[in-house]
Amino acid sequence: MGSKGTSGAGGGEGSGRGIGRRGLLIGAAATAVGAAALARDDLKRAWWRLPGVEKPRKPGEVDYARARWVGASEANWRRADRPDDYAIDRVVLHVTQGGYASAVRVFQDPAHGAAAHYVVRKDGRVTQMVRELDVAFHAGNRSYNERSVGIEHEGFVDRPQDFTPQMYGASARLTAAVCGRYGIPVDREHIIGHSQVPGADHTDPGGHWDWDRYLKLVRAAGSR
């Protein structure tokens, strides 16, 4: 989630000249080719849907032992079989810009159109809402959604007091477990904020998030 930043530029109309018929035809053809390529890519990755191939799933099962399960609406994520069909090489950190209960509620709302894999409360409670197997709609970028695990943190980007020691510790242990499971390096290239996702218009986790402290905690948790 997080707060949206300003893009700095409006939706201008360029030179003001209209698009000709040839341009429209070329654009339509390019769109059709792109859609066909995406369809082929999705088809290649759909082998796991064959009977007997898909990994077993149990209702309420969590990927992280310290988490509790509260399922997000199925409209806010896409069924997959990661990392077999999409390699996981990123963790994306978010801030909810609100309370824990409101974040859980909107992720359960099919009209919201987004959800993260995990939500971390100020007191350190970890709630899993989407299986790591599946693609959560959290980053606003299809490729990054497919390759990452998204972790929301209760609070507001402009309130450093919301980022409690309990939250830092619980989130770091969760991220260490995710990194260990998928062989993700513990560094700022692979553990990123929502604001670093290409095309993102969000600012979270914001300037008050202590990245040095967080990465030290992740490394310490991973070495135990």
Backbone as JSON, one array per atom type, in Angstrom:
{
  "sequence": "MGSKGTSGAGGGEGSGRGIGRRGLLIGAAATAVGAAALARDDLKRAWWRLPGVEKPRKPGEVDYARARWVGASEANWRRADRPDDYAIDRVVLHVTQGGYASAVRVFQDPAHGAAAHYVVRKDGRVTQMVRELDVAFHAGNRSYNERSVGIEHEGFVDRPQDFTPQMYGASARLTAAVCGRYGIPVDREHIIGHSQVPGADHTDPGGHWDWDRYLKLVRAAGSR",
  "N": [[0.85, -1.19, 0.0], [0.88, 2.02, 1.07], [1.85, 5.52, 0.65], [1.0, 7.65, -2.1], [3.2, 9.27, -4.38], [3.98, 12.4, -6.03], [3.87, 12.73, -9.51], [5.0, 14.74, -10.98], [4.62, 15.51, -13.59], [2.03, 16.28, -15.85], [-0.73, 14.79, -17.72], [0.02, 15.45, -20.56], [-0.57, 16.39, -24.04], [1.43, 16.22, -25.91], [2.66, 17.12, -29.08], [0.24, 17.95, -30.02], [-0.84, 17.17, -32.42], [-3.07, 14.99, -34.16], [-3.41, 11.35, -34.09], [-2.64, 9.45, -36.87], [-4.37, 7.26, -39.27], [-2.65, 5.2, -40.1], [-0.86, 5.13, -38.01], [-2.56, 4.31, -35.96], [-3.2, 1.72, -36.86], [-0.68, 0.51, -36.8], [-0.17, 0.69, -34.09], [-2.24, -0.91, -33.08], [-1.53, -3.37, -34.18], [0.93, -3.81, -32.92], [0.07, -3.99, -30.28], [-1.49, -6.32, -30.45], [0.5, -8.23, -31.08], [2.06, -8.04, -28.79], [0.18, -8.92, -26.86], [-0.21, -11.53, -27.74], [2.32, -12.6, -27.31], [2.45, -12.43, -24.52], [0.39, -14.2, -23.9], [1.45, -16.63, -24.88], [3.63, -16.85, -23.17], [2.35, -17.07, -20.69], [1.05, -19.51, -21.15], [3.19, -21.28, -21.37], [4.01, -21.27, -18.77], [2.01, -22.56, -17.47], [2.05, -25.27, -17.04], [1.96, -26.51, -14.59], [-0.67, -26.69, -13.9], [-1.71, -29.02, -14.8], [-3.3, -32.15, -14.03], [-2.16, -33.7, -11.06], [0.29, -32.46, -11.05], [0.43, -29.96, -9.81], [1.56, -28.37, -6.82], [0.79, -29.59, -3.55], [-1.88, -28.16, -1.64], [-3.08, -26.86, 1.4], [-5.92, -25.76, 3.15], [-5.6, -22.8, 5.01], [-2.94, -23.23, 5.6], [0.33, -22.1, 6.41], [3.31, -20.47, 5.15], [5.31, -19.53, 6.71], [6.31, -20.28, 9.86], [5.77, -18.77, 12.15], [3.64, -17.22, 11.53], [0.14, -16.34, 11.34], [-2.82, -17.4, 9.63], [-4.83, -15.49, 7.51], [-6.91, -15.3, 4.97], [-6.59, -13.5, 1.9], [-8.81, -11.88, -0.46], [-9.58, -13.76, -3.37], [-9.6, -12.26, -5.64], [-7.53, -10.55, -5.45], [-5.07, -11.63, -5.91], [-3.06, -13.93, -7.88], [-3.27, -17.28, -8.89], [-0.52, -19.49, -8.81], [2.57, -21.33, -9.21], [4.96, -20.89, -7.79], [8.4, -21.33, -6.73], [8.67, -22.52, -9.24], [7.43, -21.76, -11.67], [7.78, -19.01, -11.69], [10.68, -17.48, -10.78], [11.67, -16.51, -7.53], [13.11, -13.63, -6.44], [13.18, -11.31, -4.98], [12.31, -9.25, -2.15], [9.74, -7.17, -1.24], [9.12, -4.32, 0.58], [6.47, -2.73, 2.3], [4.39, -0.06, 3.62], [1.44, 0.32, 5.43], [-0.05, 2.7, 5.59], [-2.06, 3.1, 7.47], [-4.02, 1.32, 9.92], [-3.48, -2.03, 11.25], [-5.81, -3.68, 11.21], [-7.39, -2.43, 9.28], [-5.85, -2.8, 7.0], [-5.88, -5.6, 6.69], [-8.6, -5.89, 6.27], [-9.06, -4.51, 3.8], [-7.55, -6.07, 2.07], [-9.05, -8.32, 2.03], [-11.15, -7.52, 0.56], [-12.71, -7.86, -2.48], [-12.93, -5.81, -4.31], [-10.78, -4.2, -3.98], [-8.39, -4.88, -5.31], [-5.74, -5.46, -4.72], [-3.17, -7.0, -2.7], [-0.89, -8.05, -0.16], [1.6, -10.58, 0.55], [2.17, -10.87, 3.26], [1.34, -9.3, 6.42], [2.66, -7.23, 8.87], [2.26, -6.5, 12.21], [2.38, -3.74, 14.62], [3.06, -4.77, 17.12], [4.49, -6.97, 16.46], [3.14, -9.2, 15.53], [2.63, -11.51, 12.91], [0.85, -11.87, 9.98], [-0.23, -14.01, 7.46], [-1.49, -13.64, 4.22], [-1.58, -14.33, 1.56], [-0.47, -17.15, -0.22], [2.99, -17.99, -0.63], [3.47, -19.38, -2.92], [1.8, -18.23, -4.75], [0.99, -15.35, -6.83], [0.9, -12.27, -5.54], [-0.9, -9.22, -5.78], [0.77, -6.64, -5.29], [2.84, -4.85, -5.86], [2.35, -3.2, -8.03], [3.42, -3.7, -10.48], [3.72, -5.99, -12.94], [5.86, -7.85, -13.48], [7.45, -7.57, -11.16], [5.62, -8.3, -9.22], [5.41, -11.01, -9.86], [7.94, -11.97, -9.24], [8.48, -11.54, -6.57], [8.12, -11.42, -2.93], [5.74, -9.86, -1.0], [5.66, -7.66, 1.77], [3.74, -6.1, 4.12], [3.68, -3.38, 6.48], [2.32, -2.27, 9.47], [1.23, 1.08, 9.93], [2.32, 4.52, 9.41], [4.09, 6.33, 6.9], [5.22, 8.76, 7.64], [5.54, 8.68, 10.35], [7.81, 7.83, 12.43], [7.7, 6.58, 14.9], [5.92, 4.54, 14.61], [7.29, 2.39, 13.66], [8.17, 0.01, 15.34], [10.45, -1.65, 17.72], [9.59, -4.3, 18.01], [8.22, -4.71, 15.63], [10.27, -4.33, 13.68], [11.96, -6.47, 14.41], [10.3, -8.78, 14.09], [9.6, -8.58, 11.39], [12.13, -8.7, 10.22], [12.94, -11.32, 10.89], [11.05, -12.75, 9.43], [11.68, -11.92, 6.78], [14.3, -12.92, 6.63], [13.75, -15.65, 6.7], [12.33, -15.95, 4.28], [14.31, -15.15, 2.43], [16.22, -17.13, 2.91], [14.82, -19.38, 2.08], [14.57, -19.08, -0.68], [17.06, -18.45, -1.59], [17.79, -15.73, -1.72], [19.84, -12.9, -1.89], [20.89, -10.96, 0.93], [20.6, -7.87, 0.67], [20.43, -4.42, -0.5], [19.69, -4.45, -3.1], [18.08, -6.61, -3.49], [16.3, -6.7, -1.39], [13.88, -4.54, -1.14], [12.17, -1.31, -1.15], [8.72, -0.4, -1.71], [8.68, 1.96, -3.13], [10.83, 1.72, -4.83], [10.17, 0.08, -6.89], [9.95, -0.29, -10.37], [8.11, 2.15, -12.1], [6.5, 2.69, -9.94], [4.24, 4.62, -7.95], [4.31, 5.16, -5.32], [5.5, 5.97, -2.01], [6.39, 4.46, 0.09], [8.67, 2.28, 1.96], [9.36, 4.77, 3.04], [11.27, 7.66, 4.27], [11.82, 7.36, 6.98], [12.19, 4.73, 7.54], [14.52, 2.51, 8.8], [16.96, 1.35, 7.1], [19.62, 0.33, 7.38], [19.65, -0.67, 10.0], [17.6, -2.56, 9.71], [18.58, -4.41, 7.76], [20.78, -5.42, 9.14], [19.46, -6.77, 11.18], [18.09, -8.69, 9.67], [20.23, -10.17, 8.6], [21.35, -11.13, 10.99], [19.25, -12.7, 11.94], [19.17, -14.6, 9.94], [21.51, -15.99, 10.33], [21.19, -17.62, 12.45]],
  "CA": [[0.0, 0.0, 0.0], [1.75, 3.17, 1.12], [1.34, 6.78, 0.12], [1.39, 7.95, -3.47], [3.97, 10.48, -4.58], [3.57, 13.18, -7.19], [4.63, 12.34, -10.7], [5.71, 15.92, -11.46], [4.21, 15.87, -14.95], [0.64, 15.95, -16.12], [-1.0, 13.98, -18.91], [0.01, 16.34, -21.7], [-0.92, 15.83, -25.34], [2.55, 16.27, -26.82], [2.66, 18.16, -30.1], [-1.12, 18.38, -30.29], [-1.31, 16.58, -33.67], [-3.82, 13.75, -33.99], [-2.77, 10.12, -34.53], [-3.2, 9.05, -38.16], [-4.9, 5.89, -39.41], [-1.52, 4.26, -40.16], [-0.35, 5.0, -36.64], [-3.5, 3.48, -35.2], [-3.06, 0.34, -37.31], [0.59, 0.0, -36.28], [-0.34, 0.52, -32.65], [-3.1, -2.08, -32.84], [-0.75, -4.58, -34.49], [1.92, -3.99, -31.85], [-0.67, -4.46, -29.1], [-1.86, -7.72, -30.7], [1.71, -9.04, -30.97], [2.42, -8.09, -27.37], [-0.79, -9.77, -26.17], [0.06, -12.92, -28.13], [3.54, -13.02, -26.62], [2.1, -12.65, -23.12], [-0.41, -15.42, -23.83], [2.37, -17.77, -25.03], [4.43, -16.92, -21.94], [1.48, -17.62, -19.65], [0.79, -20.91, -21.47], [4.4, -22.05, -21.03], [4.13, -21.36, -17.31], [0.79, -23.16, -16.93], [2.18, -26.72, -17.0], [1.67, -27.02, -13.25], [-2.11, -26.86, -13.73], [-2.08, -30.37, -15.2], [-3.6, -33.01, -12.87], [-1.04, -34.41, -10.46], [1.53, -31.68, -11.11], [0.38, -28.83, -8.89], [1.98, -28.63, -5.44], [-0.37, -29.74, -2.66], [-2.25, -26.99, -0.86], [-4.02, -27.15, 2.49], [-6.55, -24.53, 3.62], [-5.06, -22.24, 6.25], [-1.53, -23.56, 5.79], [1.22, -20.95, 6.27], [4.68, -20.74, 4.71], [6.19, -19.06, 7.78], [5.75, -20.95, 11.04], [5.32, -17.81, 13.17], [2.5, -16.44, 11.02], [-1.21, -16.9, 11.38], [-3.41, -17.28, 8.3], [-6.1, -14.82, 7.22], [-6.84, -15.28, 3.52], [-7.02, -12.35, 1.09], [-9.76, -12.21, -1.52], [-8.96, -14.36, -4.56], [-9.52, -11.24, -6.68], [-6.37, -9.71, -5.18], [-3.85, -12.38, -6.19], [-3.2, -14.87, -9.0], [-2.78, -18.62, -8.58], [0.71, -19.82, -9.52], [3.31, -22.42, -8.59], [6.31, -20.37, -7.62], [9.26, -20.67, -7.72], [8.87, -23.32, -10.45], [7.06, -21.02, -12.87], [8.39, -17.67, -11.59], [11.71, -17.45, -9.76], [11.49, -15.45, -6.53], [14.43, -13.06, -6.15], [13.02, -10.01, -4.32], [11.34, -8.99, -1.09], [9.31, -5.78, -1.35], [8.56, -3.84, 1.84], [5.41, -1.72, 2.2], [3.78, 0.47, 4.84], [0.0, 0.28, 5.14], [-0.73, 3.99, 5.68], [-3.25, 2.85, 8.25], [-3.88, 0.3, 10.95], [-3.41, -3.44, 10.87], [-7.14, -4.22, 10.92], [-7.88, -1.88, 8.02], [-5.09, -3.45, 5.92], [-6.44, -6.94, 6.52], [-9.95, -5.75, 5.72], [-9.06, -4.16, 2.37], [-7.01, -7.2, 1.32], [-10.15, -9.28, 1.9], [-12.18, -6.9, -0.27], [-12.4, -8.15, -3.89], [-12.9, -4.59, -5.11], [-9.55, -3.45, -3.71], [-7.47, -5.15, -6.4], [-4.35, -5.61, -4.27], [-2.91, -7.65, -1.41], [0.48, -8.5, 0.05], [1.68, -11.93, 1.12], [2.21, -10.79, 4.72], [1.16, -8.03, 7.13], [3.32, -7.25, 10.18], [1.65, -5.54, 13.12], [3.34, -3.02, 15.46], [3.5, -5.61, 18.23], [5.27, -8.08, 15.93], [2.34, -10.3, 14.99], [2.74, -11.68, 11.46], [-0.32, -12.49, 9.35], [-0.06, -14.34, 6.05], [-2.76, -13.5, 3.52], [-1.44, -14.97, 0.25], [0.6, -18.14, -0.22], [4.18, -17.62, -1.41], [3.32, -20.03, -4.22], [0.95, -17.43, -5.61], [1.39, -14.0, -7.18], [0.08, -11.24, -4.9], [-0.9, -7.94, -6.48], [1.2, -5.69, -4.25], [3.91, -3.95, -6.28], [1.94, -2.34, -9.12], [4.28, -4.01, -11.62], [3.49, -7.43, -13.13], [7.1, -8.6, -13.34], [7.87, -7.56, -9.76], [4.66, -9.14, -8.49], [5.7, -12.42, -10.12], [9.26, -12.37, -8.75], [8.74, -11.06, -5.21], [7.23, -11.61, -1.79], [5.4, -8.54, -0.47], [5.44, -7.6, 3.22], [3.18, -4.84, 4.6], [3.95, -3.04, 7.87], [1.32, -1.36, 10.01], [1.72, 2.39, 10.3], [2.35, 5.62, 8.45], [5.47, 6.61, 6.5], [5.73, 9.97, 8.28], [5.54, 8.49, 11.81], [8.84, 6.83, 12.76], [7.33, 5.84, 16.12], [5.13, 3.35, 14.24], [8.2, 1.3, 13.34], [8.6, -0.41, 16.67], [11.44, -2.74, 17.76], [8.91, -5.59, 17.79], [7.94, -4.81, 14.2], [11.54, -4.56, 12.99], [12.45, -7.82, 14.69], [9.44, -9.79, 13.48], [9.73, -8.48, 9.94], [13.47, -9.18, 9.83], [12.94, -12.79, 10.95], [10.26, -13.2, 8.28], [12.46, -11.71, 5.55], [15.41, -13.87, 6.66], [13.21, -16.96, 6.32], [12.02, -15.9, 2.84], [15.59, -15.12, 1.71], [16.83, -18.44, 3.04], [14.04, -20.36, 1.32], [14.73, -18.91, -2.13], [18.43, -18.07, -1.92], [17.83, -14.31, -2.04], [20.89, -12.18, -1.16], [20.41, -9.95, 1.88], [21.18, -6.57, 0.33], [19.43, -3.44, -0.92], [19.26, -4.73, -4.46], [17.1, -7.68, -3.47], [15.3, -6.34, -0.38], [13.64, -3.17, -1.59], [10.92, -0.67, -0.8], [7.72, -0.25, -2.78], [9.05, 3.13, -3.92], [11.89, 1.37, -5.78], [9.63, -0.74, -7.98], [9.8, 0.51, -11.59], [6.76, 2.62, -12.37], [5.73, 2.87, -8.71], [3.89, 5.98, -7.57], [4.21, 5.13, -3.87], [6.72, 6.42, -1.31], [6.73, 3.6, 1.22], [8.4, 2.53, 3.38], [9.62, 6.15, 3.41], [12.58, 8.05, 4.77], [12.02, 7.01, 8.39], [12.52, 3.31, 7.67], [15.97, 2.39, 9.05], [17.42, 0.22, 6.29], [20.84, -0.26, 7.96], [19.21, -1.47, 11.16], [16.79, -3.68, 9.25], [19.41, -5.43, 7.11], [21.57, -6.08, 10.19], [18.57, -7.72, 11.85], [17.83, -9.8, 8.74], [21.45, -11.01, 8.56], [21.47, -11.81, 12.27], [18.22, -13.75, 12.0], [19.52, -15.65, 8.98], [22.69, -16.72, 10.77], [20.87, -18.46, 13.62]],
  "C": [[0.89, 1.24, 0.0], [1.15, 4.39, 0.48], [1.84, 7.01, -1.29], [2.18, 9.24, -3.52], [3.42, 11.24, -5.78], [4.46, 12.86, -8.36], [5.4, 13.51, -11.27], [5.3, 16.35, -12.85], [2.77, 15.44, -15.16], [0.5, 15.09, -17.35], [-1.1, 14.84, -20.13], [-0.28, 15.62, -23.0], [0.19, 15.98, -26.37], [2.45, 17.42, -27.79], [1.28, 18.67, -30.42], [-1.67, 17.82, -31.58], [-2.04, 15.27, -33.38], [-3.03, 12.56, -34.5], [-3.44, 9.67, -35.82], [-3.66, 7.62, -38.17], [-3.77, 4.87, -39.42], [-0.94, 4.04, -38.77], [-1.25, 4.13, -35.79], [-3.36, 2.01, -35.56], [-1.78, -0.28, -36.77], [0.48, -0.25, -34.78], [-1.17, -0.7, -32.31], [-2.35, -3.37, -33.11], [0.26, -4.87, -33.4], [1.26, -4.52, -30.59], [-1.03, -5.93, -29.24], [-0.66, -8.64, -30.55], [2.12, -9.18, -29.51], [1.49, -8.99, -26.59], [-0.55, -11.23, -26.49], [1.29, -13.45, -27.42], [3.26, -13.3, -25.15], [1.31, -13.94, -22.96], [0.47, -16.65, -23.96], [3.18, -17.97, -23.76], [3.61, -17.53, -20.81], [1.21, -19.1, -19.87], [1.98, -21.78, -21.09], [4.51, -22.25, -19.52], [2.95, -22.09, -16.67], [0.87, -24.67, -16.82], [1.76, -27.3, -15.66], [0.18, -27.22, -13.01], [-2.59, -28.24, -14.16], [-2.34, -31.23, -13.96], [-2.36, -33.73, -12.38], [0.26, -33.65, -10.44], [1.56, -30.59, -10.06], [0.81, -29.24, -7.48], [0.75, -28.72, -4.54], [-0.61, -28.47, -1.85], [-3.25, -27.42, 0.21], [-4.61, -25.83, 2.97], [-5.94, -24.07, 4.94], [-3.6, -22.53, 6.51], [-0.67, -22.31, 5.56], [2.6, -21.39, 5.8], [5.7, -20.38, 5.78], [5.58, -19.49, 9.1], [5.21, -19.97, 12.08], [4.13, -16.98, 12.72], [1.19, -17.14, 11.32], [-1.85, -16.6, 10.02], [-4.73, -16.52, 8.35], [-6.1, -14.59, 5.71], [-7.34, -13.99, 2.88], [-8.05, -12.81, 0.07], [-9.01, -12.77, -2.73], [-8.87, -13.38, -5.73], [-8.25, -10.41, -6.57], [-5.04, -10.43, -5.35], [-4.14, -13.37, -7.32], [-2.55, -16.2, -8.63], [-1.55, -18.94, -9.44], [1.36, -21.01, -8.82], [4.78, -22.0, -8.47], [7.09, -21.23, -6.63], [9.45, -21.46, -9.02], [8.5, -22.56, -11.71], [7.57, -19.59, -12.87], [9.42, -17.71, -10.46], [11.48, -16.28, -8.82], [12.86, -14.91, -6.14], [14.36, -11.69, -5.49], [12.08, -10.13, -3.13], [11.02, -7.5, -1.19], [8.61, -5.38, -0.05], [7.58, -2.69, 1.59], [5.07, -1.2, 3.59], [2.31, 0.71, 4.53], [-0.67, 1.64, 5.0], [-2.08, 3.84, 6.38], [-2.97, 1.79, 9.29], [-3.85, -1.1, 10.39], [-4.78, -3.96, 10.42], [-7.66, -3.7, 9.58], [-7.14, -2.5, 6.83], [-5.65, -4.84, 5.64], [-7.81, -6.86, 5.84], [-9.92, -5.44, 4.22], [-8.48, -5.29, 1.53], [-8.05, -8.31, 1.15], [-11.27, -8.77, 1.0], [-11.86, -7.14, -1.74], [-12.35, -6.91, -4.76], [-11.59, -3.82, -4.95], [-8.5, -3.65, -4.8], [-6.02, -5.31, -6.0], [-4.3, -6.34, -2.94], [-1.44, -8.0, -1.36], [0.46, -9.91, 0.62], [1.56, -11.89, 2.65], [1.87, -9.38, 5.2], [1.79, -8.18, 8.5], [2.75, -6.14, 11.04], [2.73, -4.87, 13.98], [3.88, -3.87, 16.59], [4.25, -6.85, 17.77], [4.47, -9.25, 15.42], [2.45, -10.32, 13.47], [1.52, -12.43, 10.95], [-0.01, -12.77, 7.89], [-1.42, -14.32, 5.38], [-2.76, -14.09, 2.12], [-0.29, -15.96, 0.34], [1.78, -17.64, -1.04], [4.18, -18.3, -2.78], [2.68, -19.08, -5.23], [1.48, -16.01, -5.8], [0.43, -13.01, -6.53], [0.2, -9.94, -5.69], [-0.53, -6.84, -5.48], [2.14, -4.62, -4.76], [3.49, -2.97, -7.37], [2.76, -2.54, -10.38], [4.21, -5.52, -11.8], [4.74, -8.25, -12.89], [7.54, -8.68, -11.88], [6.89, -8.33, -8.89], [5.04, -10.61, -8.63], [6.98, -12.88, -9.45], [9.48, -12.08, -7.28], [7.73, -11.57, -4.19], [7.0, -10.23, -1.19], [5.07, -8.59, 1.01], [4.95, -6.19, 3.59], [3.52, -4.65, 6.08], [2.93, -2.02, 8.34], [1.93, 0.01, 10.31], [1.65, 3.39, 9.18], [3.8, 5.99, 8.15], [6.06, 7.82, 7.22], [5.73, 9.9, 9.8], [6.56, 7.42, 12.18], [8.52, 6.02, 14.0], [6.5, 4.6, 15.81], [6.02, 2.14, 13.97], [8.88, 0.84, 14.63], [9.7, -1.48, 16.61], [10.81, -4.1, 17.5], [8.62, -5.8, 16.3], [9.21, -5.09, 13.41], [12.01, -6.0, 13.18], [11.64, -8.89, 14.01], [9.56, -9.77, 11.97], [11.07, -9.01, 9.47], [13.55, -10.7, 9.87], [12.17, -13.38, 9.78], [11.06, -13.07, 7.0], [13.64, -12.67, 5.49], [14.94, -15.26, 6.23], [12.91, -17.02, 4.82], [13.31, -15.95, 2.03], [16.28, -16.48, 1.76], [16.14, -19.48, 2.19], [14.33, -20.29, -0.17], [16.14, -18.49, -2.55], [18.57, -16.61, -2.33], [18.94, -13.63, -1.25], [20.28, -11.12, -0.23], [21.14, -8.65, 1.59], [20.08, -5.68, -0.23], [19.02, -3.58, -2.38], [18.11, -5.72, -4.48], [16.04, -7.52, -2.39], [15.03, -4.86, -0.58], [12.33, -2.62, -1.02], [10.0, -0.57, -1.99], [8.1, 0.91, -3.69], [10.11, 2.83, -4.98], [11.41, 0.51, -6.94], [9.46, 0.13, -9.22], [8.34, 0.86, -11.86], [5.93, 2.89, -11.14], [5.43, 4.34, -8.47], [3.69, 6.08, -6.06], [5.56, 5.5, -3.24], [7.18, 5.48, -0.21], [7.9, 2.66, 0.92], [8.83, 3.91, 3.88], [10.98, 6.38, 4.06], [12.85, 7.69, 6.21], [12.32, 5.52, 8.59], [14.03, 3.17, 7.75], [16.5, 1.15, 8.33], [18.67, -0.44, 6.87], [20.49, -1.17, 9.13], [18.48, -2.72, 10.69], [17.65, -4.78, 8.64], [20.3, -6.15, 8.11], [20.72, -7.12, 10.92], [18.27, -8.92, 10.96], [19.03, -10.73, 8.71], [21.62, -11.78, 9.85], [20.48, -12.95, 12.39], [18.56, -14.91, 11.08], [20.69, -16.49, 9.4], [22.4, -17.65, 11.94], [20.5, -19.87, 13.2]]
}
